[in-house]
């Protein structure tokens, strides 16, 4: 579907872009999204790390 849209766009604008250029761009965007998710996870663990450790310690003591 993306290739068809790219061909139509190329016909209308007269540009000669390939699907590979867009695939490389998508790969970079996915890498940025994964980096953002990793940073959010690290921040969440840093913020909640001590309360979670206390919860597991109390659960361990109850058994």
Secondary structure in CASP SS format (residue, H / E / C, confidence):
PFRMAT SS
TARGET T0000
AUTHOR 0000-0000-0000
METHOD secondary structure of the structure
MODEL  1
X C 1.00
X H 1.00
X H 1.00
X H 1.00
X H 1.00
X H 1.00
X H 1.00
X H 1.00
X H 1.00
X H 1.00
X H 1.00
X H 1.00
X H 1.00
X C 1.00
X C 1.00
X C 1.00
X C 1.00
X C 1.00
X H 1.00
X H 1.00
X H 1.00
X H 1.00
X H 1.00
X H 1.00
X H 1.00
X H 1.00
X H 1.00
X H 1.00
X H 1.00
X H 1.00
X H 1.00
X H 1.00
X H 1.00
X H 1.00
X H 1.00
X H 1.00
X H 1.00
X H 1.00
X H 1.00
X H 1.00
X H 1.00
X H 1.00
X H 1.00
X H 1.00
X H 1.00
X H 1.00
X H 1.00
X H 1.00
X H 1.00
X H 1.00
X H 1.00
X H 1.00
X H 1.00
X H 1.00
X H 1.00
X H 1.00
X H 1.00
X H 1.00
X H 1.00
X H 1.00
X H 1.00
X H 1.00
X C 1.00
END
